[in-house]
């Protein structure tokens, strides 16, 4: 009878190259990455705060109680590094979206922000928010799910979306319908809001 010994090889996180670690961090939510890795050792902490790593922000209703901390310690200090922002508010009172925009204004400091997803935002809050998006030079993708049950009147929203000069893709979703304006910037900026409205009726 033979004894068979299996040798197991383990790879520690610290053994990975800086390049590979940076790629891993870019797939994680920025707050989770900061919380999980920034205090492990000096090397990982330096990589986390490195300006070369672009950050993804994902917020849902579970984040509401921590939104002030996330905005003050992660989002605002790193606004120049944020690549995407996903805010999904499934609360009846829109607590998350209200809290987020109370603590954080999306302005020109978010100059690397390319993708925004806002789920279940009220129409009035959306109208206010879209004005700030004009300061984003690299906003290529915008997906919006409007919370309001009665939001047939979208005439105020379309001009604001069409004014976003860098936008290449937009999806505007209502509770009763789904409207995709365009997937290409050339189509977006050669089409008028009135033609979109007439085609969706």
C-alpha positions in Angstrom: 0.0 0.0 0.0 1.4 3.3 -1.1 1.0 6.6 0.7 0.2 9.4 -1.6 1.1 12.9 -0.5 -0.6 15.8 -2.2 1.2 19.0 -2.0 -1.1 22.1 -2.0 0.2 25.4 -3.3 -1.3 28.5 -1.8 -1.1 32.0 -3.3 -1.4 34.8 -0.8 -2.9 38.1 -1.8 0.3 39.9 -1.0 2.2 37.7 -3.5 0.3 39.1 -6.4 1.9 41.7 -8.6 0.8 45.4 -8.2 -0.7 45.3 -11.7 -2.9 42.3 -10.9 -4.0 43.8 -7.6 -4.9 47.1 -9.3 -7.1 45.2 -11.8 -8.8 43.3 -8.9 -9.5 46.5 -7.0 -11.1 48.1 -10.0 -13.8 45.4 -10.1 -14.7 46.0 -6.4 -16.9 48.6 -4.9 -14.6 51.4 -3.7 -15.9 51.5 -0.2 -15.6 47.7 0.2 -12.1 47.8 -1.1 -11.1 50.5 1.3 -12.7 48.8 4.2 -11.3 45.4 3.4 -7.8 46.1 2.3 -6.5 49.5 3.4 -5.5 48.5 6.9 -3.9 45.1 6.0 -0.4 46.4 5.3 1.4 49.5 3.9 1.7 48.1 0.4 -2.0 47.4 -0.1 -2.9 50.7 1.5 -0.7 52.6 -0.9 -2.3 50.7 -3.8 -5.8 51.5 -2.7 -5.1 55.2 -2.4 -3.1 55.2 -5.7 -4.6 57.7 -8.2 -4.0 55.3 -11.0 -6.9 53.0 -9.8 -10.3 54.0 -11.0 -13.1 53.3 -8.6 -16.6 51.9 -8.9 -19.3 53.1 -6.5 -22.3 50.8 -5.9 -25.0 51.9 -3.4 -28.2 50.2 -2.5 -30.8 50.6 0.2 -28.6 48.7 2.7 -26.0 51.6 2.3 -28.4 54.3 3.6 -27.1 54.3 7.2 -23.5 54.5 6.0 -24.0 57.0 3.2 -22.6 60.0 5.1 -19.4 58.0 5.9 -19.1 56.8 2.4 -19.4 60.2 0.9 -17.1 62.0 3.4 -14.3 59.4 3.5 -14.4 57.6 0.1 -16.5 59.3 -2.6 -15.8 63.0 -2.2 -12.0 62.7 -1.5 -11.7 60.4 -4.6 -14.1 62.0 -6.9 -11.4 62.4 -9.5 -10.9 58.6 -9.6 -14.5 57.5 -9.8 -15.4 55.6 -13.1 -18.9 54.5 -12.4 -21.8 55.3 -10.0 -24.7 53.0 -9.4 -27.4 54.1 -6.9 -30.3 51.7 -6.5 -33.0 53.0 -4.0 -35.7 50.5 -3.3 -37.1 52.2 -0.3 -40.6 53.8 -0.4 -39.3 57.1 0.9 -36.3 57.4 -1.5 -34.0 57.7 1.5 -30.8 56.6 -0.2 -31.0 58.9 -3.2 -32.0 61.9 -1.0 -29.2 61.1 1.5 -26.6 60.6 -1.3 -27.3 63.9 -3.1 -27.5 65.8 0.3 -24.0 64.7 1.1 -22.5 64.7 -2.4 -22.8 67.0 -5.4 -21.8 65.5 -8.8 -19.7 68.3 -10.3 -16.6 68.8 -12.5 -14.4 67.1 -9.9 -15.8 63.8 -11.1 -14.0 64.3 -14.4 -13.4 60.5 -15.0 -17.0 59.5 -14.3 -18.2 57.6 -17.4 -21.3 55.6 -16.3 -24.2 56.5 -14.0 -27.1 54.3 -13.1 -30.0 55.7 -11.0 -32.7 53.3 -10.0 -36.1 54.5 -8.6 -35.4 58.2 -8.6 -38.3 60.6 -8.4 -38.9 62.8 -11.4 -38.4 66.1 -9.5 -35.1 64.9 -8.0 -34.0 63.8 -11.4 -34.7 67.2 -13.0 -32.4 68.8 -10.4 -29.7 66.2 -10.7 -29.5 66.3 -14.5 -28.3 69.9 -14.4 -25.2 68.9 -12.6 -24.4 66.1 -15.1 -23.5 68.8 -17.7 -20.2 69.3 -15.9 -19.1 65.7 -16.5 -16.8 65.6 -19.6 -16.7 61.8 -19.9 -20.3 60.8 -19.1 -20.8 58.2 -21.8 -23.6 56.1 -20.4 -26.7 57.1 -18.4 -29.4 54.7 -17.2 -32.4 56.0 -15.3 -35.4 54.2 -13.7 -38.0 56.8 -12.7 -39.9 55.9 -9.5 -43.0 58.0 -10.1 -46.1 56.0 -11.1 -47.4 58.8 -13.2 -44.5 60.1 -15.2 -46.0 60.4 -18.7 -44.8 64.0 -18.9 -41.1 63.6 -19.9 -40.8 66.8 -21.9 -38.7 68.4 -19.2 -36.4 65.5 -18.9 -35.5 65.0 -22.6 -33.8 68.4 -23.2 -31.6 67.9 -20.2 -30.5 64.5 -21.4 -29.9 65.8 -24.9 -27.7 68.6 -23.5 -25.2 66.0 -22.3 -22.7 66.4 -25.1 -20.5 63.3 -24.3 -23.4 60.9 -23.9 -23.3 57.8 -26.1 -25.9 55.6 -24.5 -29.1 56.4 -22.5 -31.9 54.3 -21.2 -34.9 56.0 -19.6 -37.2 53.5 -17.9 -40.6 54.3 -16.3 -42.8 52.0 -14.2 -45.1 51.4 -17.2 -42.8 51.6 -20.1 -39.2 51.5 -21.2 -37.7 54.0 -23.6 -34.2 53.7 -25.1 -33.3 57.0 -26.7 -30.1 56.0 -28.4 -27.0 53.9 -28.3 -24.8 56.2 -30.4 -23.8 59.7 -29.9 -24.3 60.6 -33.6 -27.9 59.6 -33.3 -28.4 61.2 -30.0 -27.3 64.6 -31.0 -29.0 64.6 -34.4 -32.4 63.7 -33.0 -34.6 66.2 -31.3 -36.5 65.6 -28.1 -39.8 66.2 -29.9 -39.0 63.4 -32.4 -38.3 61.0 -29.6 -41.6 61.9 -27.9 -43.6 61.5 -31.0 -42.0 58.1 -31.8 -42.7 56.8 -28.4 -46.4 57.6 -28.4 
